[in-house]
Amino acid sequence: MSEPTPPNRTDSNARGQRLALVLLGILAPLILLVWLTLTVLSATAHGQAPAWDQTILDWYRQRRTPTLNSLALNLSLLGNLAFLPLTTVLIMLALWVRRWKMQAWFLGLSFSGSLALNLAAKAIVQRPRPSPLQAVAPDPGFSFPSGHAMTNAAFGIALVYIFWRTPYRWYAALLGLGWASVIGVCRNYLGVHFPSDVLAGQLSSLIWVTLLYLLFTRRSHGWPAAEPTPAGSPATAPAER
């Protein structure tokens, strides 16, 4: 009689990691996002904003200076749809050349999907922006969720997932998440978004990109190794498992 096969510790760890991603990257932020959306919808129906939204905007407004205004405007410009798509495409091309094709598609879908979801959410919620009289440079369109916050967060979170199992994980985390946070602060500082708009955009991107990551890696429990390099081409270092 053959002995039962012991469970594979690697597979068990992978399942535990994926369960943690489902709980912390999808379910927990989804609960917070639903609460936040209901709170915003209720306040918007009464022509108001949640008290904490306005309190935080007032705090930023009281600390504005010409230098900070210029810095926030320039950083916000780098995170808009004139520059972020180009940056995304350039990184996708670099990943493709490195033969990380799945990661390249993942980055592109993370960004484009977040943009599409943002446009749909704004059309549904139709929340007015903060008073233009309080903004450094008023922006047109609806406010919830913040497009800048959502697309830049999707970009940053995707970079973390792509490079997390490589020696560059902390550089990716610092760059991606740091940049997404800076953009969110800039949008509140400029007075063109409520804090709840920014938070909703970031939570939405966390859910979307985590879901994409789980779908992309559902069979391999991680990114596959880089495709074989043709003879005569420089070798590439595959991502660690």
Secondary structure, 3 states (H helix, E strand, C coil): CCCCCCCCHHHHHHHHHHHHHHHHHHHHHHHHHHHHHHHHHHHHHCCCCCHHHHHHHHHHHCCCCHHHHHHHHHHHHHCCCCCHHHHHHHHHHHHHHCCCHHHHHHHHHHHHHHHHHHHHHHHHHCCCCCCHHHCCCCCCCCCCCCHHHHHHHHHHHHHHHHHCCCCCHHHHHHHHHHHHHHHHHHHHHCCCCCHHHHHHHHHHHHHHHHHHHHHHCCCCCCCCCCCCCCCCCCCCCCCCC
